Amino acid sequence: MRTDANTDTAAQTPDRWMLIRDVAVLQVKLIFDGLRDLVLVPVSILMAVISLVKGGDRPGPQFYDLMRLGKESEHWINLFGAAEHARKSGTAPGHFAGRDIDAMVSRVEAFVVDEYRKGGVTAQAKDHFDKMLDSVRSKANKSGHS
């Protein structure tokens, strides 16, 4: 005879066929995710270049439109959605709880901005990069008007 505690545990743990299904679905989702990433690598670079060249002092919307599309596709793929089938009670927080790449990038960015404000190497690099972009933009505008 099952007790309520056993019923609760059974309801929180996927059965064998649910596991097999979730593994198969994950494989299909990984393929979609990989193909999306394979396409996004060159397209994101292209959109960034177009945004920088066409954008003047304010970059154009091309890159950020692509980012929104990528985010929508991420939600659509829902790569790890099957995690909801696993037992929820008594699980430890994830290995990455409270951490993500964006947080790491923010810390590095804060360091670089601080160095820039101090007038260090990053300020010189930014000035050189701005001059290079202005030159590319100027050449692009001249060739577009010829």
C-alpha positions as CSV (number, residue, x, y, z in Angstrom):
1,M,0.0,0.0,0.0
2,R,1.4,3.4,-0.9
3,T,1.4,6.2,1.5
4,D,0.9,9.9,0.7
5,A,4.6,10.5,0.9
6,N,5.3,7.8,-1.7
7,T,2.6,9.2,-4.0
8,D,4.2,12.7,-3.6
9,T,7.6,11.3,-4.5
10,A,6.3,9.4,-7.5
11,A,4.5,12.5,-8.8
12,Q,7.8,14.4,-8.6
13,T,10.0,11.8,-10.3
14,P,9.6,11.1,-14.0
15,D,9.0,7.5,-15.0
16,R,11.2,5.6,-17.4
17,W,9.3,6.6,-20.5
18,M,9.2,10.3,-19.5
19,L,13.0,10.1,-19.2
20,I,13.4,8.5,-22.6
21,R,11.1,11.1,-24.1
22,D,12.9,13.9,-22.4
23,V,16.3,12.6,-23.6
24,A,15.0,12.4,-27.2
25,V,13.5,15.9,-27.1
26,L,16.7,17.3,-25.6
27,Q,18.7,15.9,-28.5
28,V,16.3,17.5,-31.0
29,K,16.5,20.8,-29.1
30,L,20.3,20.7,-29.0
31,I,20.3,20.3,-32.8
32,F,18.0,23.3,-33.2
33,D,20.1,25.3,-30.6
34,G,23.3,24.4,-32.3
35,L,22.0,25.3,-35.8
36,R,20.7,28.6,-34.4
37,D,24.1,29.4,-32.9
38,L,25.9,28.4,-36.1
39,V,23.8,30.9,-38.0
40,L,24.0,33.6,-35.3
41,V,27.8,33.7,-35.1
42,P,28.4,35.2,-38.6
43,V,25.1,37.0,-38.8
44,S,25.6,38.8,-35.5
45,I,29.1,40.0,-36.6
46,L,27.6,41.2,-39.9
47,M,24.8,43.0,-38.1
48,A,27.2,44.6,-35.7
49,V,29.4,45.9,-38.5
50,I,26.3,47.2,-40.4
51,S,25.1,48.9,-37.1
52,L,28.5,50.5,-36.6
53,V,28.9,51.7,-40.2
54,K,25.4,53.0,-40.6
55,G,24.8,54.2,-37.1
56,G,26.8,57.4,-36.8
57,D,27.3,58.3,-33.2
58,R,24.4,56.0,-32.2
59,P,24.6,52.4,-33.5
60,G,21.8,51.3,-35.7
61,P,19.1,48.8,-34.6
62,Q,20.2,45.9,-36.8
63,F,22.3,44.2,-34.1
64,Y,19.7,44.6,-31.3
65,D,16.8,43.4,-33.6
66,L,18.9,40.3,-34.1
67,M,19.4,40.0,-30.3
68,R,15.7,40.2,-29.7
69,L,15.1,37.5,-32.4
70,G,17.7,35.3,-30.7
71,K,16.1,35.7,-27.3
72,E,12.7,34.8,-28.8
73,S,14.2,31.7,-30.4
74,E,15.8,30.8,-27.0
75,H,12.4,30.8,-25.3
76,W,10.9,28.9,-28.2
77,I,13.6,26.1,-28.1
78,N,13.3,26.0,-24.2
79,L,16.4,23.8,-24.2
80,F,16.2,22.7,-20.6
81,G,12.4,22.7,-20.2
82,A,12.4,19.0,-19.2
83,A,14.0,20.0,-15.9
84,E,10.5,20.7,-14.7
85,H,9.8,17.0,-14.8
86,A,12.4,16.3,-12.1
87,R,11.8,16.3,-8.4
88,K,11.5,19.8,-7.1
89,S,11.4,19.3,-3.4
90,G,14.7,18.9,-1.5
91,T,16.9,19.8,-4.5
92,A,20.0,21.9,-3.9
93,P,20.3,25.3,-5.6
94,G,22.0,25.0,-9.0
95,H,25.7,25.2,-9.5
96,F,25.3,28.6,-11.2
97,A,22.8,30.1,-8.8
98,G,23.2,33.8,-8.8
99,R,25.9,33.7,-11.5
100,D,25.8,34.1,-15.2
101,I,28.0,35.3,-18.0
102,D,26.3,38.6,-18.1
103,A,27.3,39.2,-14.5
104,M,30.9,38.3,-15.3
105,V,30.9,40.6,-18.3
106,S,29.5,43.4,-16.1
107,R,32.4,43.1,-13.7
108,V,35.0,43.2,-16.5
109,E,33.2,46.1,-18.1
110,A,33.2,48.0,-14.8
111,F,37.0,47.4,-14.6
112,V,37.6,48.6,-18.2
113,V,35.3,51.7,-17.7
114,D,37.2,52.5,-14.5
115,E,40.5,52.2,-16.3
116,Y,39.2,54.4,-19.1
117,R,38.1,57.1,-16.7
118,K,41.6,57.1,-15.2
119,G,43.0,57.7,-18.7
120,G,44.9,54.4,-18.9
121,V,45.5,52.1,-21.9
122,T,41.8,51.5,-22.5
123,A,41.3,55.3,-23.2
124,Q,44.0,55.2,-25.8
125,A,42.6,52.0,-27.4
126,K,39.1,53.5,-27.5
127,D,40.4,56.7,-29.2
128,H,42.2,54.6,-31.8
129,F,39.1,52.4,-32.3
130,D,36.9,55.4,-32.7
131,K,39.2,56.9,-35.3
132,M,39.3,53.7,-37.2
133,L,35.4,53.4,-37.2
134,D,35.1,57.1,-38.3
135,S,37.5,56.4,-41.2
136,V,35.6,53.3,-42.2
137,R,32.3,55.2,-42.0
138,S,33.7,58.1,-44.0
139,K,34.9,55.7,-46.7
140,A,31.6,53.9,-46.8
141,N,29.7,57.2,-47.1
142,K,32.0,58.4,-49.9
143,S,31.6,55.1,-51.9
144,G,27.8,55.2,-51.4
145,H,27.5,58.7,-52.8
146,S,29.8,58.2,-55.8
